[in-house]
Amino acid sequence: MSEINYNQMSDQELRQYFLEHKNEQSALQAYLQRRNKQPKQVITKVGDPDFDVKIEQAIKEKIRKEIIF
C-alpha cells in the first residue's frame, strides 16, 4: 500500500479522509497537527456585556461554514 501524503490534501480533504479512516493513527495525527497550526481566534472575553451574543454568532458562523463544505 502506498504512503498517504497528508500535506498535499486541503484542510477539507484531510478532514474528510480522517472521518472516513478513524482507526488510522497517522490520519488522526496529521489532522490534529494541522488544526493546531491554525491561528486561534478570540471571540470575546469574560465580562463582555455582549458575551452571549458573540458566542452565539460564532457558533452560527461555524455551523454555516460546516454546512457549506
Secondary structure, 3 states (H helix, E strand, C coil): CCCCCHHHCCHHHHHHHHHHCCCCHHHHHHHHHHHHHCCCCCCCCCCCCCHHHHHHHHHHHHHHHHHHC
